[in-house]
Amino acid sequence: MGVHKSVAVWGAALVLGGCAAPAMDAAQPAPALPKQWPQAATATEADAAVSQHWWRSFGSAELDSVVDRAQIQSWSVAEAAARVRQAAARWNQAGAALLPEVNGGMNATRNKSLSDGGDTAQNRFTASLSASYEVDFWGKNRAGRDAAQAAWKASVFDRDTVQLTVTAGAAQAWLHSVALHERVDIARLNLQSAERLVQLVESRARAGAASALELAQQKGLVASQRRSLLALQQQALDAQAALATLLGQAGGADVVTTSLLGLQMPAVGVGVPAQLLVRRPDIARAEAQLAAAQANVQVARAAMLPRLTLTGSVGTGGDRWQRMFDNPLYALAAGLTAPIFDAGRLAAGNELAMAQREELLATYRKTIIEAFADVQLALHAVTGVQAQAEAQSEELAQARKALSLAETRYRSGAESLLTLLDAQRTLYAAQDVAVQLRLAHLQAHVSLYKALGGGWDMAAAGAGDSGLNTQ
């Protein structure tokens, strides 16, 4: 009796010790964000919410087609979708631990002695059915299921983040390719203009009004512009190859649009900073990963507590099939096990889970701060590039006027070739910068759409993936 009493006291101490385990810490709040975006960056704010098909606001059917193809054909999106299915399978696996496990078996044997010359043989037929169930006193299995569910949510949000990244990347790459087409056309026109002026200098040289030095200088400018044209043509091919990669295809992607001038400049509704918490899938992913880590802490703590397992079995057997069910037997058992000495393995597992939770808490907060910075930088780019483009339009107009005047005065002999050369370089640079600024302005809007979540909706994010056996 003394032994039994000691065992009872020991078991009670384990149970009481388990009940005294600290509860899981509550989730820490998100970092504070300003109530409004800084006034200097709100020039592009609008009341309308960001549409899930935001790229259509640029007014290009080709861009619409490119984005649609990227979403369907991208291998990065396909990889992320496969990770969602893997996480769903792990969720189902974790949920299965909350239900009993039942196994059945049948066996048939025939024994005969090799030393016996007779025909006597022994037959034996058996059938069995067994079940086992772990009583989830401490919530370990439920916490494991919750962790797997949160990990599944994180994978869904990760897929949405990848899709948003691919969508924005395809739009950026297409805009870049169109801009390079336009810059190539500008470079080609400027090369033709420079070649035309070579003829003017040659005619003046034949008449003795221009020197060989002036002719060499103009021909040098032609060579320089031809080199710039070839470099831009190479960049255009590279841009098409980059776009093709985003579209999940080999080779280059043909781009029909050759100018950015026909595209609309959309107005983006930015809302308030706090809305980022439900607008961006990467923030939702970080939050889901934090929830999974918190559940894993509970799993690690429960692993250090006693475990009760119930088992039962039914079996029967006989020497003939007809008599196999004549004498069934059953067995019931309950087993209580508890860790006594594991050299600190379970305690280390608990510390590991807590440290991982702290890491993911820091990641969650950092993701929110980075999201705020993404929007802020995009707003700065939208307003800043717009102001630069307005100033540069006057620069371009004056450069055109200067070249026209310089050519007229050079024809009449009232101006030197150096002035004409400088006017040509200035106009070419201004035309090229104008295209680059318009590209930067359009790409800044794409970045702003992406920073705001691209019309992503947390409530509907997992609607197509919710048909799971969650127990």
Backbone torsions as a table, in degrees:
resi	resn	phi	psi	omega
1	MET	NA	-34.1	-180.0
2	GLY	-61.4	-39.6	178.9
3	VAL	-63.8	-44.7	180.0
4	HIS	-61.6	-40.5	179.9
5	LYS	-64.7	-38.7	178.7
6	SER	-63.9	-41.9	179.2
7	VAL	-63.0	-40.4	179.9
8	ALA	-63.8	-43.5	178.9
9	VAL	-63.2	-41.6	178.9
10	TRP	-61.8	-43.3	178.9
11	GLY	-64.9	-41.5	178.7
12	ALA	-62.9	-37.8	178.6
13	ALA	-63.6	-38.0	177.5
14	LEU	-64.3	-44.0	-178.9
15	VAL	-63.0	-47.2	179.9
16	LEU	-63.3	-38.9	177.5
17	GLY	-62.7	-38.1	177.7
18	GLY	-66.0	-41.0	179.4
19	CYS	-64.8	-25.9	-178.9
20	ALA	-84.2	-0.9	-179.8
21	ALA	-61.6	139.5	-177.7
22	PRO	-63.5	143.0	179.0
23	ALA	-72.7	159.6	-179.3
24	MET	-66.2	133.2	-178.2
25	ASP	-64.1	145.1	177.8
26	ALA	-70.6	152.5	-179.5
27	ALA	-64.6	138.7	179.2
28	GLN	-76.9	145.2	-179.3
29	PRO	-68.1	159.4	177.4
30	ALA	-71.2	155.1	178.5
31	PRO	-63.2	149.4	-178.3
32	ALA	-69.9	138.8	176.9
33	LEU	-119.2	152.7	176.8
34	PRO	-59.7	152.4	179.9
35	LYS	-71.1	-28.7	-179.6
36	GLN	-136.2	159.7	173.0
37	TRP	-72.6	148.7	178.6
38	PRO	-52.4	140.3	-172.3
39	GLN	-58.9	-31.2	-177.1
40	ALA	-67.9	-14.5	-174.0
41	ALA	-116.9	19.4	-174.4
42	THR	-105.3	16.0	-175.8
43	ALA	-65.5	-25.1	-176.3
44	THR	-100.5	8.9	-178.1
45	GLU	-67.1	144.6	173.8
46	ALA	-140.6	162.0	-176.2
47	ASP	-78.7	-26.3	-175.8
48	ALA	-68.7	142.7	178.8
49	ALA	-76.1	159.6	179.2
50	VAL	-69.8	129.5	179.9
51	SER	-80.7	149.9	176.0
52	GLN	-67.0	-19.6	176.6
53	HIS	-111.9	51.3	-173.1
54	TRP	-60.4	-29.6	-175.7
55	TRP	-65.2	-21.1	179.5
56	ARG	-69.6	-17.9	180.0
57	SER	-69.2	-11.5	177.1
58	PHE	-82.0	-12.3	174.0
59	GLY	73.2	35.0	179.5
60	SER	-126.5	119.3	177.6
61	ALA	-65.5	-33.7	179.7
62	GLU	-68.5	-39.5	176.5
63	LEU	-63.7	-40.7	177.1
64	ASP	-57.9	-44.3	-179.7
65	SER	-65.6	-41.1	-179.9
66	VAL	-62.0	-45.4	-178.7
67	VAL	-66.5	-42.7	178.7
68	ASP	-60.3	-42.4	178.5
69	ARG	-66.0	-38.8	179.8
70	ALA	-63.4	-42.3	-179.3
71	GLN	-65.7	-32.3	-177.5
72	ILE	-85.7	-41.5	-170.1
73	GLN	-96.7	-12.1	-174.8
74	SER	-64.0	129.6	177.9
75	TRP	-75.4	-24.4	175.7
76	SER	-65.8	-41.2	176.8
77	VAL	-66.3	-39.3	178.7
78	ALA	-63.1	-39.5	176.5
79	GLU	-62.0	-45.3	-179.2
80	ALA	-64.7	-37.7	178.1
81	ALA	-65.4	-37.0	177.0
82	ALA	-66.0	-35.3	177.3
83	ARG	-66.9	-31.3	175.4
84	VAL	-64.3	-44.3	179.1
85	ARG	-64.8	-36.1	176.1
86	GLN	-63.4	-44.0	-179.8
87	ALA	-65.5	-35.4	177.4
88	ALA	-64.9	-39.3	177.7
89	ALA	-65.5	-39.5	177.5
90	ARG	-65.8	-35.1	177.2
91	TRP	-63.2	-44.1	177.5
92	ASN	-64.2	-39.3	177.8
93	GLN	-62.0	-44.0	-179.4
94	ALA	-66.7	-37.4	179.4
95	GLY	-68.5	-25.8	-179.7
96	ALA	-64.5	-24.5	-179.7
97	ALA	-67.0	-15.4	179.4
98	LEU	-83.2	-8.2	-179.0
99	LEU	-115.1	156.9	178.4
100	PRO	-63.4	152.4	174.6
101	GLU	-105.5	124.4	-175.9
102	VAL	-118.0	133.1	178.4
103	ASN	-130.7	143.6	176.7
104	GLY	-126.7	154.1	-180.0
105	GLY	-154.3	152.5	174.5
106	MET	-136.1	145.9	-175.7
107	ASN	-145.8	143.1	176.6
108	ALA	-134.8	129.5	-179.8
109	THR	-131.4	154.0	176.7
110	ARG	-138.1	122.9	-177.7
111	ASN	-118.0	137.9	176.9
112	LYS	-150.7	131.6	-178.7
113	SER	-74.0	133.5	178.7
114	LEU	-73.3	-24.5	-179.0
115	SER	-84.0	-10.7	-179.8
116	ASP	-90.3	121.9	-178.0
117	GLY	-77.9	-8.8	-177.7
118	GLY	-80.1	-174.4	-178.8
119	ASP	-103.1	12.1	-176.4
120	THR	-73.0	131.1	177.8
121	ALA	-140.0	150.0	179.6
122	GLN	-108.3	127.4	176.8
123	ASN	-107.9	147.0	178.6
124	ARG	-144.5	126.4	179.3
125	PHE	-121.2	130.1	-178.7
126	THR	-133.9	152.5	175.3
127	ALA	-140.1	144.2	-177.8
128	SER	-145.6	153.8	176.1
129	LEU	-140.8	123.4	-176.7
130	SER	-130.2	151.0	178.7
131	ALA	-141.3	145.7	177.1
132	SER	-139.6	147.6	-177.4
133	TYR	-150.2	128.5	176.7
134	GLU	-94.9	119.9	179.0
135	VAL	-71.0	123.0	-173.6
136	ASP	-89.0	66.4	-177.8
137	PHE	-58.8	-46.3	-169.9
138	TRP	-97.3	4.6	177.7
139	GLY	78.1	17.4	-178.0
140	LYS	-63.2	-47.2	-177.7
141	ASN	-69.3	-38.2	177.1
142	ARG	-64.5	-41.4	178.2
143	ALA	-65.3	-37.2	176.4
144	GLY	-63.0	-40.2	176.4
145	ARG	-65.2	-42.6	179.9
146	ASP	-63.4	-38.2	178.3
147	ALA	-64.3	-41.6	179.2
148	ALA	-67.3	-36.6	177.3
149	GLN	-64.7	-44.0	178.5
150	ALA	-64.7	-37.4	177.3
151	ALA	-65.1	-36.7	175.7
152	TRP	-63.4	-44.8	177.4
153	LYS	-59.4	-42.1	178.9
154	ALA	-60.6	-38.5	179.3
155	SER	-68.8	-35.5	175.8
156	VAL	-63.5	-45.6	179.7
157	PHE	-67.4	-33.6	176.6
158	ASP	-65.2	-41.8	176.2
159	ARG	-59.6	-43.4	179.7
160	ASP	-65.1	-36.0	176.4
161	THR	-64.4	-43.4	178.4
162	VAL	-62.5	-42.7	-179.7
163	GLN	-64.0	-41.3	177.0
164	LEU	-63.7	-41.2	179.5
165	THR	-64.6	-42.9	178.8
166	VAL	-65.5	-41.6	179.6
167	THR	-60.8	-51.1	179.5
168	ALA	-64.5	-40.1	179.4
169	GLY	-62.3	-40.4	178.5
170	ALA	-65.7	-41.5	178.1
171	ALA	-63.9	-43.6	179.0
172	GLN	-62.6	-44.1	-178.4
173	ALA	-65.7	-38.8	178.6
174	TRP	-65.7	-45.2	177.7
175	LEU	-59.6	-41.7	179.0
176	HIS	-63.1	-40.8	179.8
177	SER	-66.1	-42.3	177.9
178	VAL	-62.7	-43.5	179.2
179	ALA	-60.8	-39.5	178.9
180	LEU	-67.4	-37.1	173.7
181	HIS	-57.3	-45.7	-178.9
182	GLU	-67.0	-39.6	179.0
183	ARG	-66.9	-35.1	176.1
184	VAL	-63.3	-43.3	179.4
185	ASP	-63.4	-41.1	178.3
186	ILE	-63.9	-43.5	179.1
187	ALA	-62.8	-37.1	179.9
188	ARG	-68.1	-41.5	178.4
189	LEU	-65.7	-39.7	178.5
190	ASN	-68.3	-33.4	175.4
191	LEU	-64.4	-43.5	178.1
192	GLN	-62.5	-39.2	178.4
193	SER	-64.8	-41.4	179.3
194	ALA	-66.0	-38.5	177.9
195	GLU	-66.3	-35.7	176.7
196	ARG	-64.7	-38.5	179.3
197	LEU	-71.7	-24.1	173.5
198	VAL	-61.2	-42.0	179.1
199	GLN	-62.9	-37.5	177.6
200	LEU	-63.7	-44.3	-179.2
201	VAL	-66.3	-38.7	178.5
202	GLU	-62.3	-43.1	-180.0
203	SER	-65.4	-36.5	177.3
204	ARG	-70.8	-33.9	178.3
205	ALA	-66.3	-39.5	178.1
206	ARG	-64.8	-30.9	179.3
207	ALA	-85.3	-1.9	179.1
208	GLY	82.8	8.1	-178.9
209	ALA	-92.5	-7.4	179.0
210	ALA	-136.7	149.3	-177.7
211	SER	-93.8	168.8	176.1
212	ALA	-64.8	-29.0	177.5
213	LEU	-63.6	-43.6	180.0
214	GLU	-64.2	-39.5	178.4
215	LEU	-64.4	-41.2	179.3
216	ALA	-65.6	-37.2	179.5
217	GLN	-65.3	-42.5	179.7
218	GLN	-67.9	-39.5	177.4
219	LYS	-66.1	-32.9	175.7
220	GLY	-64.4	-39.0	176.6
221	LEU	-63.5	-40.0	177.7
222	VAL	-61.1	-44.5	179.5
223	ALA	-63.4	-39.0	179.3
224	SER	-64.0	-42.6	179.8
225	GLN	-70.7	-31.5	175.9
226	ARG	-66.2	-40.1	176.9
227	ARG	-63.1	-42.5	178.2
228	SER	-62.0	-39.5	178.6
229	LEU	-62.3	-45.5	179.9
230	LEU	-63.7	-37.6	178.8
231	ALA	-65.6	-41.4	178.6
232	LEU	-67.1	-36.3	177.2
233	GLN	-63.6	-39.0	176.2
234	GLN	-64.7	-43.5	178.4
235	GLN	-61.8	-36.1	178.6
236	ALA	-64.6	-41.4	176.8
237	LEU	-64.8	-40.7	177.9
238	ASP	-63.1	-39.7	179.7
239	ALA	-64.9	-38.6	177.5
240	GLN	-65.7	-37.7	177.6
241	ALA	-66.7	-39.7	178.1
242	ALA	-64.6	-40.6	178.3
243	LEU	-64.6	-40.2	178.9
244	ALA	-61.8	-36.8	177.9
245	THR	-62.2	-42.5	177.8
246	LEU	-66.0	-28.3	178.9
247	LEU	-84.6	-0.4	177.5
248	GLY	72.7	31.3	-179.4
249	GLN	-132.8	155.1	178.7
250	ALA	-86.2	157.0	-179.4
251	GLY	83.0	-163.4	-178.4
252	GLY	-98.2	157.4	176.7
253	ALA	-102.5	123.9	-179.6
254	ASP	-71.6	132.4	177.5
255	VAL	-119.1	120.0	-175.3
256	VAL	-85.3	-39.9	-177.9
257	THR	-64.8	133.6	-175.6
258	THR	-117.8	3.5	-179.6
259	SER	-149.5	145.9	177.7
260	LEU	-86.3	-8.2	-173.0
261	LEU	-65.9	-27.3	-178.6
262	GLY	-81.7	-3.8	-177.4
263	LEU	-86.1	148.0	177.7
264	GLN	-85.0	148.8	175.7
265	MET	-99.9	103.9	-171.8
266	PRO	-73.8	159.6	171.5
267	ALA	-103.5	125.7	-173.0
268	VAL	-106.8	127.9	175.1
269	GLY	-84.4	112.9	-174.2
270	VAL	-91.2	-19.8	-179.7
271	GLY	66.6	-146.6	-179.9
272	VAL	-115.3	155.9	-176.5
273	PRO	-56.6	-36.9	-176.6
274	ALA	-61.8	-24.0	-179.5
275	GLN	-68.5	-14.9	177.6
276	LEU	-60.3	-28.7	-176.1
277	LEU	-63.0	-25.2	179.4
278	VAL	-116.1	-0.1	-178.9
279	ARG	-97.0	-25.2	-171.4
280	ARG	-108.6	126.6	-179.0
281	PRO	-68.4	-26.0	179.8
282	ASP	-70.6	-32.4	175.2
283	ILE	-68.8	-42.5	177.3
284	ALA	-61.9	-37.8	178.5
285	ARG	-64.0	-45.0	179.3
286	ALA	-62.5	-37.8	178.7
287	GLU	-67.5	-40.7	178.5
288	ALA	-66.0	-38.8	177.0
289	GLN	-64.3	-36.5	177.1
290	LEU	-65.7	-40.6	177.3
291	ALA	-63.2	-39.5	177.1
292	ALA	-63.7	-40.2	179.5
293	ALA	-65.6	-38.4	177.8
294	GLN	-64.3	-40.7	176.7
295	ALA	-65.8	-35.9	178.8
296	ASN	-66.6	-29.6	174.7
297	VAL	-62.6	-42.5	178.5
298	GLN	-65.5	-38.0	176.9
299	VAL	-62.2	-44.3	-178.7
300	ALA	-65.7	-37.7	178.7
301	ARG	-68.7	-42.0	-179.6
302	ALA	-65.9	-26.8	179.8
303	ALA	-65.3	-20.2	179.8
304	MET	-87.3	-0.6	-175.7
305	LEU	-105.5	164.0	179.8
306	PRO	-60.0	153.6	-178.7
307	ARG	-127.7	128.7	-179.9
308	LEU	-109.2	125.7	-179.3
309	THR	-122.7	129.7	176.9
310	LEU	-105.0	133.6	179.2
311	THR	-133.1	150.1	176.1
312	GLY	-150.5	149.4	-179.2
313	SER	-148.7	150.6	174.6
314	VAL	-130.4	130.0	-179.4
315	GLY	-141.0	156.7	178.4
316	THR	-154.3	161.3	-178.4
317	GLY	-167.8	165.7	178.6
318	GLY	-174.7	173.5	-178.4
319	ASP	-87.3	-3.9	176.9
320	ARG	-139.3	153.9	179.4
321	TRP	-61.4	-38.9	-176.3
322	GLN	-67.3	-25.2	-176.0
323	ARG	-105.7	10.4	-172.7
324	MET	-67.7	-30.5	-176.6
325	PHE	-100.7	16.4	-178.4
326	ASP	-74.4	-33.0	-174.4
327	ASN	-128.0	72.3	178.8
328	PRO	-73.5	150.5	177.5
329	LEU	-129.5	146.6	176.7
330	TYR	-132.4	159.0	179.3
331	ALA	-144.9	138.8	175.8
332	LEU	-125.9	141.6	-178.7
333	ALA	-150.9	151.2	174.3
334	ALA	-131.8	130.2	-177.5
335	GLY	-124.0	130.0	177.5
336	LEU	-113.1	120.3	179.1
337	THR	-125.8	146.1	179.5
338	ALA	-146.0	141.6	178.3
339	PRO	-70.1	135.9	178.5
340	ILE	-112.2	-50.7	179.4
341	PHE	-143.3	120.4	177.2
342	ASP	-134.9	20.6	178.7
343	ALA	59.8	28.5	177.1
344	GLY	83.5	11.2	-177.0
345	ARG	-64.0	-47.8	-178.3
346	LEU	-68.4	-39.0	177.4
347	ALA	-63.4	-39.7	177.2
348	ALA	-65.5	-36.3	176.5
349	GLY	-63.1	-38.5	176.8
350	ASN	-65.2	-43.9	178.7
351	GLU	-64.1	-37.3	177.8
352	LEU	-63.1	-45.2	-179.9
353	ALA	-62.3	-40.0	179.8
354	MET	-67.2	-40.0	178.5
355	ALA	-65.8	-38.6	177.6
356	GLN	-64.6	-38.1	177.3
357	ARG	-64.0	-41.5	178.4
358	GLU	-63.6	-38.3	177.8
359	GLU	-62.8	-45.5	-177.6
360	LEU	-71.9	-27.0	173.2
361	LEU	-64.6	-44.4	176.7
362	ALA	-63.2	-38.9	178.2
363	THR	-63.4	-41.1	179.4
364	TYR	-60.5	-47.7	-179.8
365	ARG	-65.7	-40.7	179.8
366	LYS	-63.9	-39.0	179.4
367	THR	-61.2	-38.9	179.2
368	ILE	-66.1	-45.2	179.3
369	ILE	-62.7	-42.4	179.4
370	GLU	-65.9	-35.7	177.3
371	ALA	-63.4	-43.7	177.3
372	PHE	-60.4	-43.0	179.7
373	ALA	-65.1	-37.7	178.6
374	ASP	-59.2	-46.0	179.9
375	VAL	-65.9	-42.5	-178.7
376	GLN	-61.0	-45.1	179.4
377	LEU	-65.0	-39.1	178.9
378	ALA	-65.5	-40.3	176.9
379	LEU	-63.6	-41.6	177.0
380	HIS	-60.7	-41.3	-179.2
381	ALA	-66.4	-42.2	-179.0
382	VAL	-61.2	-51.3	-177.4
383	THR	-72.9	-38.8	-178.6
384	GLY	-67.1	-46.2	-179.3
385	VAL	-68.0	-35.7	177.3
386	GLN	-60.5	-44.2	178.7
387	ALA	-64.2	-40.1	178.0
388	GLN	-63.9	-40.5	-179.5
389	ALA	-65.0	-38.9	178.1
390	GLU	-63.2	-41.7	178.1
391	ALA	-68.8	-36.3	-176.4
392	GLN	-73.0	-24.3	177.8
393	SER	-61.0	-38.1	175.6
394	GLU	-68.1	-38.4	176.8
395	GLU	-59.8	-42.4	-179.5
396	LEU	-67.1	-42.5	179.6
397	ALA	-61.9	-43.1	179.9
398	GLN	-69.3	-32.6	178.2
399	ALA	-66.6	-39.4	176.5
400	ARG	-63.4	-43.7	-179.9
401	LYS	-64.4	-40.6	-178.7
402	ALA	-64.7	-41.0	179.6
403	LEU	-65.6	-42.3	179.6
404	SER	-61.2	-44.5	178.9
405	LEU	-66.1	-41.2	-178.0
406	ALA	-64.3	-40.5	179.5
407	GLU	-66.5	-42.4	179.6
408	THR	-62.6	-44.6	-179.0
409	ARG	-70.2	-32.8	178.0
410	TYR	-68.9	-38.2	178.3
411	ARG	-61.3	-37.2	-178.6
412	SER	-85.6	-2.1	179.2
413	GLY	81.3	11.5	-177.9
414	ALA	-91.0	-3.8	-177.4
415	GLU	-141.2	150.5	-179.5
416	SER	-82.6	164.8	179.0
417	LEU	-66.6	-30.4	-179.4
418	LEU	-58.4	-39.9	177.9
419	THR	-64.7	-40.2	178.8
420	LEU	-66.3	-42.4	178.3
421	LEU	-61.4	-44.5	-179.0
422	ASP	-63.7	-38.5	179.5
423	ALA	-66.3	-37.7	178.1
424	GLN	-64.3	-46.6	180.0
425	ARG	-62.8	-41.1	-177.6
426	THR	-64.4	-43.7	-179.7
427	LEU	-66.4	-43.1	-179.9
428	TYR	-61.5	-44.3	179.5
429	ALA	-64.4	-39.8	-179.3
430	ALA	-66.8	-41.2	177.7
431	GLN	-63.1	-41.6	-179.6
432	ASP	-67.7	-41.5	178.9
433	VAL	-64.7	-36.0	179.7
434	ALA	-60.3	-42.6	177.7
435	VAL	-66.5	-42.2	-178.8
436	GLN	-65.4	-36.4	178.0
437	LEU	-68.9	-39.5	177.0
438	ARG	-65.2	-39.4	176.0
439	LEU	-61.0	-46.9	-179.5
440	ALA	-61.5	-37.2	179.4
441	HIS	-66.4	-44.9	178.5
442	LEU	-65.7	-42.9	179.7
443	GLN	-67.4	-30.7	175.6
444	ALA	-63.9	-36.4	176.1
445	HIS	-66.7	-39.5	175.9
446	VAL	-61.4	-44.2	178.9
447	SER	-62.5	-36.9	179.4
448	LEU	-67.9	-43.0	175.7
449	TYR	-57.5	-45.7	-179.8
450	LYS	-64.6	-44.0	-179.1
451	ALA	-62.4	-30.4	179.3
452	LEU	-85.9	1.5	176.9
453	GLY	98.9	-3.9	176.0
454	GLY	62.5	30.6	179.7
455	GLY	77.8	16.0	-179.9
456	TRP	-67.0	142.9	-178.1
457	ASP	-123.2	116.8	-178.5
458	MET	-62.3	-38.2	-175.9
459	ALA	-63.9	-34.7	-177.4
460	ALA	-98.1	2.1	-172.9
461	ALA	-61.4	-44.1	-176.6
462	GLY	-103.9	17.0	-176.1
463	ALA	-62.1	-34.8	-178.9
464	GLY	-84.6	-0.8	-176.2
465	ASP	-122.7	14.4	-170.6
466	SER	-91.3	-1.3	-177.9
467	GLY	-80.8	64.9	-175.0
468	LEU	-118.5	153.9	175.7
469	ASN	-83.3	96.2	-172.9
470	THR	-94.7	-2.2	-177.4
471	GLN	53.0	NA	NA
